[in-house]
């Protein structure tokens, strides 16, 4: 039977050390946490670590969650985003080993439908273009466009004023558009 | 709303007016009904579609991550039982036990008087078992 209990109620149960409540919350929101983390971090393994750590924080800090100030998803997004941005800062201090070009190469397969190939190609272009943005620009795009948060909610998650978020979003969209167009030009010239 | 304002809002929020801040929506919808407004929205839609492509997260991957969290939550309990085990059976118990055994052996060797019949097994057993009760100064 599907559990229809509100997220906020489940967090109250988690604060009382109810593991089943945590399991239900993870079933509902783990994909979302991984998706946002992966958009910011690019790397899937790093995103998995962040997703897990985020729910460990939910488990250990459930008592500090106040449903009167934010929805659970807003709180979760904020945890995921803070962990992801911390990790990108740590990674910035270390040498990079894996260029993004190696991460998402698509090998044409005659069995893959053409539509799917085009979609994969677009996905790869987007991934590469996203990698060229700053961490905060990536986060703004992920929250507003991919997760569908309102501008105000996304600003709240990022700890920004509405105007600051608007300005971040327009810079992010503009930069992403330029990178995508450039990558498309490069691809066509190589083909 | 002027065209420039409309363009700026499309560039900021994308082609879906319903997702714009509420304060702009009424005016924007009126402008969108014009030919140029419609053309601007149509031009922005392909990029919006690209922006909203999400990384593919499989159900198995999410389930694996959730399972790993449950394991991490269970792990402290395991460590707690390990610690309890160390209280009852500390690491030094084996060398300490050997040292005590040696001490007892040396003490017995020093304290128990030699017996001429010690080569005989029965005498050795009698000596060990009865040495606690036999006075050391008794006559041979």
Interface residues (C-beta under 8 A of the other chain):
Chain A: X19 X22 X23 X26 X27 X30 X31 X34 X35 X38 X39 X44 X48 X51 X52 X55 X56 X59 X122 X123 X125 X126 X127 X141 X144 X145 X146 X148 X150 X151 X152 X162 X166 X169 X170 X173 X174 X176 X177 X180
Chain B: X11 X12 X13 X14 X19 X21 X47 X48 X50 X51 X52 X53 X54 X55 X56 X57 X59 X61 X62 X63 X64 X65 X66 X68 X69 X70 X72 X73
